[in-house]
Amino acid sequence: MSTSTLALDAPLRRHRVLAAARIQNVNKGLSLGMPWAILGSAFVVNLLIWSLIPESPNEPRITGGVLSIYIFVLIGQAFTVVQWFPFALGLSVTRRHFLLGTAGLTVVEAFGQGLVLTLLRAVEELTGGWGIDLTFFGVPYLVQENWFLQWLVYSVPFLGLAGLGLVTGAIFKRFGQAGMWVATIVVVLAVGLGAALLTWRQAWGAFGSFLAGVPPLTALALVPAVLAVVLWGVTYLLLRRAQP
C-alpha cells in the first residue's frame, strides 16, 4: 500500500470511529441523564433521612449511595452492544471501528463523570457534609488528599465496569441467551469454589487482610484500568463473529 493511500485511509478510519461514537449519542440525554437522576434521587433521600435523625458523635453519617451511578454504567454498556451494534453494522461501520468509537466515548464520559463527582465531593467538604455532616460522595476508602488522584479514583472504575458491561452484551450477541446462562453458571461456580476453598483453608481472615492492605489507588485506578483493557479486547474477539 502506497504512502498516499495510507494518508487517505487515516481520515476515513477516524471518520468511521467518530461515526460509531456519534451513533450512540442519539439517545445520550437518557443514557447520561438517567444515572445522574438515580444518583440525585439517592442523594436527596439520604439528605432527607439524615436531616431528620438527631446527630450522634458515635454514628458517622456515611452512605454508599454514590455507587448507584457505577452500577448503572455496567448495565448501560451491556445495552450499548445489544442496541447499537447491529445498527452500526447496518451503516457500514466495522466491528473494530464500533469498539474503538465505543471505547473513546466511554473514556470521555468516565472522566467527565469522575470530574463532576470530584467537584461534588469538594462541595460536600466545603459545606460540612451539606450542613448535616453527611458523607455521600467522600466515602472513606475513595477519598484522596490529592485532587487529581481523587479524579482518577472516581473516573477509572467507570472504565472497568463499562468493560464488564460490554463483555456481557457481546456474550449475548455472540451466543444468545444460552451463552448468558452458561457465563452466569461459570461465574457462580467460580465464586462458589473460591469461597469453599477459603472456608476449607480457613483463610477468610487472611483474604480480608489482603484486601484491606491493597492501596486505594491500586484497587480503584490501576486494577480497573487493566481490567478495562482486557475486557475490551475480549469484547472485540466476541464481536468479530457475532451476528448483527
N, C-alpha and C positions, 0 to 999 in steps of 0.2 A: 504494500500500500504506500502511495507517494505521500510526501510531506504535505502537499496541498490538499489531498483527500483527508488526511488526519485533521488538518486545520479546519476543514469544512464540517467534519463529523463532530468535533468538540462542541460547537454551539448547538448542534442538533441534539446531542446527548444531554446537554444542560437543559435544553428546552423540554425534552421528554421528562426529565426528572422534575422540573418545575411544574409541568402539566400534571404529573402524578400527585404532587403536593396540592395543586390548586383544586383538583377534583374533590379532595377530602375537605376543602374549605367551604364547599357548598352549604354544608349544614353545621358550620362551626359555631353559630350562635347558640345552638342547642348543645352540641358536644362539649364546648368550652364553658358555656353558661351553667349547664346543669350541675357539674361537680361543685362549682362555686356556690350555687344556690343551696345544694345539700350541705356544704360546709357552713354557709351562712346560717342556715336553719339550726344546725347543731350548735353553733356559737350562741345564737340568740336563746335557745332553750337552756343551755348551760348558764348563760348570763342571768336569766330569769330565776332559775332554780337556786343558784348560789346567792343571789341577792336577797332571797327570802330566808336563807338559813343563817342563823347567828354565827359570827366568826368564832373560831376556836384555835388557839395557838398550837394545839396538838393535832389538828387536822388540816394539813395543807390543801388548798383548793386547786388540785391538779386534775385535768381531764385529758383523755386521749382522743377527743373529737376531731382533731386535725387529721387523723389517719383516714377519715372518711373520703377525702379527696384522692388519696392514693389508691384506695380500693376501686374507686370509680374509673381511674385511668386504666387499670388492669382490664376491667370489663369492657371499657370503651375501645381499647385496642383490639380485642378479640372481634368486636363487631366491625371494626375497620376492615379487617381482612374479609369477613363474610359479606359485608355490604358493598365495599368499594373495589375490591379486587376484580370481580367479574366485570364491573362497569369499566374499569380502567383498561382491561384487556380488549373490551369491545371498542375502545377508542384508539387501539393500536399502540398502547403503552406496554412495553415489555415487562416481564416479571421482575427483572433486575432494576429497571427504572422505577417500577412501582415501589419496590422495597427501599430504594435509595431516597425516593421522594418522601416516603412514609418516615424513614429514619431521620431525615433532615427536619421535617416538620415536627417530629416528636422531640428532637433536641431543642428546637426553638421554644416549643411550648413548655418543656420541662424547666428550662432555665428561666423562662418568663414567669411561670407559676412559682418557681422557687424564689424569685426576686420579690414577688408580691407577699409570699409567706414571710420572707425576711423583714420586709417593711412592717408587716403586721406584728411581728414579734417585737420590733423596735417600739412601735406604738404601745404595745402591751407593757413593755418595760417602762416607758416614759409616763404612762398613766397609772402606774402602781397596780397593774393587773385589772385594768378597766374600772378602777376606783373601788373594787371589792376584793383585791388581792387574788384574782383568778388567774391561773396559769392554763391557757388554752393553746397558744402557739409555741410557747417556750418550754415544751416538755423537757424535763431534766436531761435525759440521755441525748437529746437532739441539740442542746444548747452549746454553742461555741463562742468563745470570747472574741475571736477574730470574725468580723462581719463577712469577709469574703469566704472564709471557711464555712460560716453559717449558711451562706448562699449555696455552696456546694452540697452541704449535708441535706438541705431541703430539696435541691434540684435533682441530684443524681439518682435517688431511689425511684423517681418517676421513670427513668430510663430502664432500670431493671424490671420494674413491674410492667412497663409497656412491652418489653421484650417477651415477658411471660404471656401477656395477653395476645401478642402476635403469634407466638407458637401455638397457643390454644386455638386461635382462629385458623391457622394453617393446618393443624391436625384435622380440624373439622372439614376444611375444604379438600384435603387430600384423601381422607379415609372415611368421612361421613360420621354418622352417629356411632357406628360400631367402633371406629377409631377413637372417639372420645371416651366411650365406655372402657376400652382396653387401656387407654392412657390413665384414666381415673383409677382403675383397678391396680395398675402398676405403681402409681404414686401411693395409694393407700397401703399396698403391700410393703413398699419400701419404708414408709414411715412406721408401719407396724413392726416390721422386722428390726428396724433401728431401735424402737422403743423396747422391744423384747430383749434385744442384745444388751442394752444399757441396764435393764432390770436384772438380767441374768448375771451380769458382771458387777452389779451393784455400783454402777458408775454414774448415776444421775447427779450426785454431788460434784464429782469431778467435771462432768459435762457442763453443769451450771456455772462452775467456777471458771471454766474455759471461756464460755460465752460472756460472762461478766468481765473477764480480763481483756476482751477484744476492744481496742480503742474505737470510739465512735466514728472517727474518720475512716478507719479501715472497714468497719461494718456498714457504714451508711454512704460512703463515697467510692472507695476502691472496689469492694466486692460487687455492688450493683453495677458499676461501670463494666467490669469484666464480664459479669453475668449478661449484661445487655448485648455486648459484642457477640458472645457465644450464642445467645438465643436468637439474635437477628440472623446469624449465619445458619442456624438450624431452620429458621423460618424460610430462608431463601432456598435451602435444599428441598424442603417440603413443597414450596410453591412451584418449583421447577417442573414438577409432574402433576400438579393439581389442575383439575379441570375448572374452567370458569364457572 
